[in-house]
Amino acid sequence: MGELYRVVYTGQLRLGMEKREVIASFCQRFKVSEDKARKVLSSTKDLTLKKDLEKAKAEKYLQALESIGMIVRLEPMAQASGLDGLSLVPLDGKEEAPKSEPAAVVAEPSKPKKPRCPKCGSDRVEGDNCLACGIVLSKFLARQAAEAENEALNTEWTSDDQTGQAQGVRDPYAAPEADLVSGALAGELSDPVSHSAGHGWEWITRGFWHFKQNPLAWILTIVIWVVISLAVSMVPFIGSLAITLFSPVVLAGFMLGCAAQDHGDDFEISHLFAGFSSSVGQLVLVGLLYLVGFIIIMFVMTLFGGGVMFGMMGGMESMENPDPTMLSSAAGVGSVILMILVAFGLSIPLMMAYWFAPALIAMEGLSAIEAMKLSFAGCLKNILPFLIYGIVMMIIFVIGSIPVGLGLLVVMPVITASIYTAYRDIYYN
């Protein structure tokens, strides 16, 4: 059996983290009550949260705790001891030998020497993404491990809880329902979460973080895409149609590039075409559905606007002898305003369904319909942050357009990356 480790909380938080936010994140991620989380976070000295862990599993706890703002460390254990302090695992107050975990719990897919996709076997692996089948490798491996561990871990916790109760020394910090390595920790997609309005600004600042990691690559990629779009659009009808259909594919590539940055890799120009490596059919279908929705909106807008204009002109009699004054003052202005309002009202739901769909397809493998439904639900639950987001983006877009549009070389990458940061914030909380 390999060396065992304990996870120790140092009693400190990362710089800039607020205690109340960390407590809330701790409760949500590790499924403990606020009172228990507050007691853990109130410690001012070393506190053992978990012990008798093999290295791979201990590192999972370490990453999870650090991700919510806690400063923790791993310590090797020569032997198990009943004097490790407070623990999230029930203790019986006695010294006991380290327990080896079932093979199903600790067994994790081993990485081959030459990087290959664990799902399709392709060697077209770039960073943490497989360009052949489109999966995120760490998520796929974590999902496999989580499925294998889930039943064994639940059994382990139940057994530990019963032991603690029998001895009458149940630890106050024991997780009553689940292991700390839960589905959310493993990086599983969750139902969209509703956030406060301030998150709209956070999406933008996080988007800027992605941009500043490799600004040259971001700028060149955006410029290349704009040039390609302009060139293709010059082909009558077919060009504009192709841009609409394949824009979700390109956006999916940008999302994969942002995901690569999240895993410590660089955003590269090649990410512009990464979306063409997987789920192209579903991504194109999103573009097609968006196009159909846009055509319907234009049709409704024309009917509605034409009807309003016809009515305000007084019907057939006025059509024969139209009054230029009425046409310009009443019917003209009124119908234009109403057409704009109708188009705007119908376009919002369409954009909500489109916004996160490329990311959900490229990184989650969802179908176009499922992705658009989930995208709509995520936007609907976050109307306030999207309102702030839209206002701020409109302001910086105008500012970026002032110096001959040069500012857009920064604004456009930030907007693109902010789609990814909002996606992660809403679906992976």
C-alpha positions in Angstrom: 0.0 0.0 0.0 1.3 3.5 -0.9 2.0 6.3 1.5 -1.1 7.9 3.1 -1.7 11.6 3.6 -3.8 13.9 5.6 -5.4 17.2 4.4 -4.7 20.0 6.8 -6.4 23.4 6.8 -3.9 26.1 7.9 -6.6 28.4 9.4 -5.9 31.0 6.6 -7.8 32.1 3.5 -6.3 33.2 0.2 -5.7 36.9 -0.2 -8.9 38.8 -1.2 -11.3 36.0 -0.1 -14.1 36.9 2.3 -14.9 34.4 5.0 -18.6 34.5 4.4 -18.1 33.6 0.7 -15.8 30.7 1.5 -18.3 29.4 4.1 -21.1 29.5 1.5 -18.9 27.7 -1.0 -17.8 25.1 1.5 -21.5 24.3 2.4 -22.5 24.0 -1.2 -19.6 21.9 -2.4 -19.2 19.6 0.6 -22.9 19.3 1.6 -22.5 20.3 5.2 -24.5 22.7 7.3 -23.5 26.4 7.6 -22.8 25.9 11.3 -20.3 23.1 10.7 -18.7 25.0 7.9 -18.4 28.1 10.1 -16.7 26.1 12.8 -14.2 24.8 10.4 -13.4 28.2 8.9 -13.2 29.8 12.3 -10.1 27.7 13.2 -7.0 29.8 13.5 -4.5 26.9 13.7 -3.9 23.7 11.8 -7.0 21.6 11.5 -7.0 18.1 9.9 -10.0 17.8 7.6 -9.4 14.4 6.1 -6.8 11.7 6.8 -5.7 8.2 5.7 -5.9 9.2 2.0 -3.8 7.9 -0.9 -2.1 10.6 -2.8 -4.4 10.9 -5.8 -7.5 11.2 -3.6 -5.8 13.6 -1.2 -4.9 15.9 -4.1 -8.6 16.0 -5.1 -9.4 17.4 -1.7 -6.5 19.8 -1.9 -7.7 21.2 -5.3 -11.3 21.4 -4.1 -10.5 23.3 -0.9 -8.1 25.6 -2.7 -10.6 26.4 -5.4 -13.0 27.9 -2.8 -10.3 30.0 -1.2 -8.9 27.9 1.7 -5.1 27.5 2.2 -4.5 23.8 2.8 -1.6 21.4 2.6 -1.0 17.7 2.4 1.1 15.9 5.1 2.4 12.4 4.7 1.3 10.0 7.5 3.6 7.4 8.9 0.7 5.8 10.7 -2.8 6.7 11.6 -3.3 8.4 14.9 -6.4 9.3 16.9 -4.8 12.6 17.8 -5.0 14.3 14.4 -7.4 16.9 15.7 -10.9 17.7 14.3 -11.8 15.9 11.2 -14.6 15.8 8.7 -14.5 12.0 9.1 -16.0 10.6 12.3 -13.3 9.5 14.7 -13.7 6.8 17.4 -11.0 8.4 19.7 -8.7 5.4 19.4 -5.6 4.8 17.4 -6.2 2.6 14.4 -4.2 1.4 11.5 -4.7 3.1 8.2 -7.5 1.6 6.2 -6.8 0.6 2.7 -9.7 1.6 0.4 -11.4 -0.7 -2.0 -9.6 -1.0 -5.3 -12.7 0.5 -7.0 -12.2 3.6 -4.9 -8.6 4.3 -5.6 -8.3 2.9 -9.0 -8.0 5.7 -11.6 -7.3 5.4 -15.3 -3.6 5.5 -15.8 -2.3 8.0 -18.3 -0.3 6.4 -21.2 3.1 7.7 -22.0 2.0 9.1 -25.3 -1.1 11.2 -24.7 -4.2 9.5 -26.1 -7.9 10.1 -25.6 -9.3 7.7 -23.0 -12.6 7.7 -24.8 -11.8 7.3 -28.5 -8.1 6.4 -28.4 -7.1 9.2 -30.7 -3.7 10.9 -30.3 -5.1 14.2 -31.3 -4.9 15.6 -27.8 -4.3 19.2 -27.2 -3.9 20.3 -23.6 -6.9 18.8 -21.8 -9.1 18.5 -24.9 -9.5 15.7 -27.4 -9.8 17.3 -30.9 -11.2 14.0 -32.3 -14.2 13.4 -30.0 -14.4 16.8 -28.2 -14.3 15.7 -24.6 -12.4 17.4 -21.8 -10.0 14.6 -20.6 -9.9 15.6 -16.9 -13.7 15.7 -16.8 -14.1 12.3 -18.6 -11.6 10.7 -16.2 -13.2 12.3 -13.2 -16.6 11.2 -14.3 -15.4 7.6 -14.7 -13.7 7.6 -11.3 -16.7 9.2 -9.6 -19.0 6.6 -11.0 -16.7 3.8 -9.7 -16.2 5.6 -6.3 -19.7 6.7 -5.6 -21.2 3.5 -4.2 -18.0 2.5 -2.3 -17.6 6.0 -0.8 -21.2 6.2 0.4 -20.7 2.8 2.1 -17.5 4.0 3.7 -19.2 7.1 5.1 -22.2 5.1 6.4 -19.8 2.7 8.1 -17.8 5.5 9.7 -20.9 7.3 10.9 -22.2 4.2 12.5 -18.8 3.5 14.2 -18.7 7.0 15.5 -22.2 6.8 16.9 -21.5 3.5 18.6 -18.5 4.9 20.4 -20.4 8.1 21.3 -17.5 10.2 19.9 -19.1 11.5 16.6 -17.0 14.3 15.2 -18.9 17.6 14.9 -17.4 18.2 11.4 -18.4 14.9 9.9 -20.1 15.2 6.6 -23.5 13.5 7.3 -24.5 12.6 3.7 -21.7 12.4 1.2 -17.9 12.4 0.7 -16.1 15.7 0.0 -15.3 14.3 -3.4 -18.8 14.7 -4.8 -20.1 15.0 -8.3 -19.7 18.8 -8.2 -16.1 18.4 -7.2 -15.4 16.0 -10.0 -16.5 18.7 -12.4 -19.9 17.4 -13.4 -22.4 19.6 -15.2 -25.2 20.8 -12.9 -28.5 22.5 -13.4 -28.1 26.2 -14.0 -27.7 28.3 -10.8 -29.1 31.7 -10.2 -26.6 34.4 -9.3 -26.7 38.0 -8.0 -26.4 40.9 -10.3 -22.8 41.5 -9.5 -21.8 38.3 -11.3 -22.4 40.1 -14.6 -19.4 42.2 -13.9 -17.4 39.2 -12.7 -17.9 37.4 -16.0 -16.3 40.4 -17.8 -13.3 40.6 -15.4 -12.7 36.9 -15.7 -13.0 37.2 -19.5 -10.3 39.9 -19.4 -8.1 37.4 -17.3 -8.4 34.9 -20.2 -7.4 37.6 -22.7 -4.4 38.9 -20.8 -2.9 35.4 -20.5 -2.1 35.5 -24.2 -3.3 38.7 -25.8 -1.5 38.4 -29.0 -3.0 35.0 -29.8 -6.5 36.3 -28.9 -6.1 39.4 -31.1 -4.7 37.4 -34.1 -7.5 34.8 -33.8 -10.2 37.4 -33.7 -8.7 39.3 -36.7 -8.4 36.1 -38.7 -12.0 35.2 -38.0 -13.2 38.7 -39.0 -11.2 38.6 -42.2 -12.6 35.1 -43.1 -16.1 36.3 -42.3 -15.8 39.3 -44.5 -14.3 37.3 -47.4 -17.0 34.6 -47.2 -19.8 37.2 -46.9 -18.8 38.6 -50.3 -20.3 35.5 -51.9 -24.0 36.3 -52.5 -26.4 34.6 -50.3 -24.3 31.5 -49.7 -21.6 33.4 -47.9 -23.9 34.9 -45.3 -25.7 31.6 -44.9 -22.3 29.8 -44.3 -21.2 32.4 -41.7 -24.5 32.0 -39.8 -24.4 28.2 -39.8 -20.7 27.8 -38.9 -20.4 30.6 -36.3 -21.4 28.2 -33.5 -18.6 25.9 -34.6 -16.1 28.7 -34.4 -17.4 29.9 -31.0 -17.1 26.3 -29.7 -13.4 26.5 -30.6 -13.0 29.6 -28.6 -14.7 27.9 -25.7 -12.3 25.0 -25.9 -9.4 27.5 -25.9 -10.7 29.1 -22.7 -11.0 25.6 -21.2 -7.4 24.9 -22.1 -6.4 28.1 -20.3 -8.3 27.0 -17.2 -6.1 23.9 -17.2 -2.9 25.8 -17.4 -2.4 25.6 -21.2 -2.2 28.5 -23.7 -4.9 29.9 -25.9 -3.6 29.3 -29.5 -4.7 30.4 -32.9 -5.5 26.8 -33.8 -8.4 26.9 -31.3 -10.2 28.9 -34.0 -10.8 25.6 -35.8 -10.9 23.3 -32.8 -14.7 23.2 -32.9 -14.6 21.4 -36.3 -13.1 18.3 -34.6 -16.2 17.2 -32.8 -20.0 17.5 -32.8 -19.9 19.7 -36.0 -23.4 18.5 -37.0 -25.0 19.6 -33.7 -23.1 22.9 -33.8 -24.3 23.6 -37.3 -27.8 22.6 -36.3 -27.7 25.4 -33.6 -26.7 27.8 -36.4 -29.6 26.5 -38.5 -32.1 26.8 -35.7 -30.9 30.3 -35.0 -31.3 31.2 -38.7 -34.8 29.8 -38.8 -35.7 31.8 -35.6 -34.3 34.9 -37.2 -36.4 34.4 -40.4 -39.5 33.9 -38.3 -38.8 37.1 -36.4 -38.3 39.0 -39.6 -41.5 37.6 -41.0 -43.5 38.5 -37.9 -41.9 41.9 -37.8 -42.9 42.6 -41.4 -46.4 41.4 -40.9 -46.9 43.3 -37.7 -45.2 46.5 -39.0 -47.0 46.4 -42.3 -50.4 45.9 -40.5 -49.7 48.7 -38.2 -48.7 51.0 -41.0 -51.7 50.0 -43.1 -54.1 50.6 -40.1 -52.6 54.0 -39.2 -52.9 55.2 -42.8 -56.7 54.6 -42.6 -57.1 51.4 -44.8 -57.7 51.2 -48.5 -59.2 54.7 -48.9 -56.1 56.3 -47.5 -53.9 54.0 -49.7 -55.6 55.5 -52.8 -55.0 59.1 -51.6 -52.3 59.0 -48.9 -51.7 62.0 -46.7 -47.9 62.6 -46.7 -48.1 64.3 -43.3 -49.9 61.4 -41.7 -47.4 59.0 -43.3 -44.3 60.7 -42.0 -45.5 61.7 -38.6 -47.9 59.1 -37.3 -47.7 55.9 -39.4 -44.1 56.1 -40.3 -42.6 56.8 -36.9 -45.1 54.6 -35.0 -44.7 51.6 -37.2 -40.9 51.8 -37.1 -40.9 52.0 -33.3 -43.3 49.1 -33.0 -41.4 46.9 -35.4 -38.2 47.6 -33.5 -39.9 46.7 -30.2 -41.4 43.5 -31.6 -38.0 42.4 -33.1 -36.2 43.2 -29.9 -38.7 41.3 -27.8 -38.6 38.2 -30.0 -34.8 38.3 -30.4 -34.0 38.1 -26.7 -35.4 34.5 -26.2 -33.6 33.4 -29.4 -30.3 34.8 -28.1 -30.8 33.2 -24.7 -31.2 29.8 -26.4 -28.1 30.4 -28.5 -25.7 32.0 -26.0 -24.3 28.9 -24.2 -25.3 26.3 -26.7 -21.9 26.0 -28.5 -20.1 25.5 -25.1 -22.6 22.9 -23.9 -22.3 21.0 -27.1 -18.5 21.1 -27.4 -17.7 20.3 -23.8 -20.7 18.4 -22.6 -21.7 16.5 -25.8 -25.3 17.6 -25.6 -27.6 17.7 -28.6 -28.4 21.0 -30.2 -32.0 21.0 -28.8 -30.9 20.0 -25.3 -28.1 22.6 -25.3 -30.4 25.4 -26.5 -33.0 24.5 -23.8 -30.3 24.5 -21.1 -28.9 27.7 -22.4 -32.3 29.4 -22.3 -32.8 28.1 -18.7 -29.4 29.4 -17.6 -30.0 32.9 -19.0 -33.6 33.0 -17.6 -32.3 32.3 -14.1 -29.7 35.1 -14.4 -31.7 38.0 -15.9 -30.2 40.5 -13.4 -26.5 39.6 -13.9 -27.1 39.6 -17.7 -28.7 43.0 -17.4 -25.5 44.4 -15.8 -23.4 42.4 -18.2 -25.2 43.8 -21.2 -25.0 47.4 -20.0 -21.3 47.2 -19.2 -20.5 45.5 -22.4 -22.4 48.1 -24.4 -20.4 50.9 -22.7 -17.0 49.3 -23.3 -18.0 48.4 -26.9 -18.8 52.0 -27.6 -15.5 53.1 -25.9 -13.6 50.5 -27.9 -15.1 51.7 -31.1 -14.0 55.4 -30.6 -10.3 55.1 -31.6 -10.9 53.9 -35.1 -12.2 50.6 -33.7 -8.8 49.6 -32.4 -10.2 49.1 -28.9 -12.4 46.3 -30.3 -9.2 44.2 -30.6 -9.5 43.9 -26.8 -13.2 44.2 -26.4 -14.1 41.3 -28.8 -11.8 38.7 -27.1 -13.1 39.8 -23.7 -16.7 39.4 -24.8 -15.9 36.0 -26.3 -14.1 34.8 -23.2 -16.8 36.1 -20.9 -19.3 33.7 -22.5 -17.1 30.9 -21.2 -16.7 32.4 -17.7 -20.5 32.9 -17.5 -21.0 29.3 -18.6 -18.7 27.9 -16.0 -20.2 30.2 -13.3 -23.8 29.2 -14.1 -23.5 25.5 -14.8 -20.6 24.5 -12.5 -21.3 26.2 -9.2 
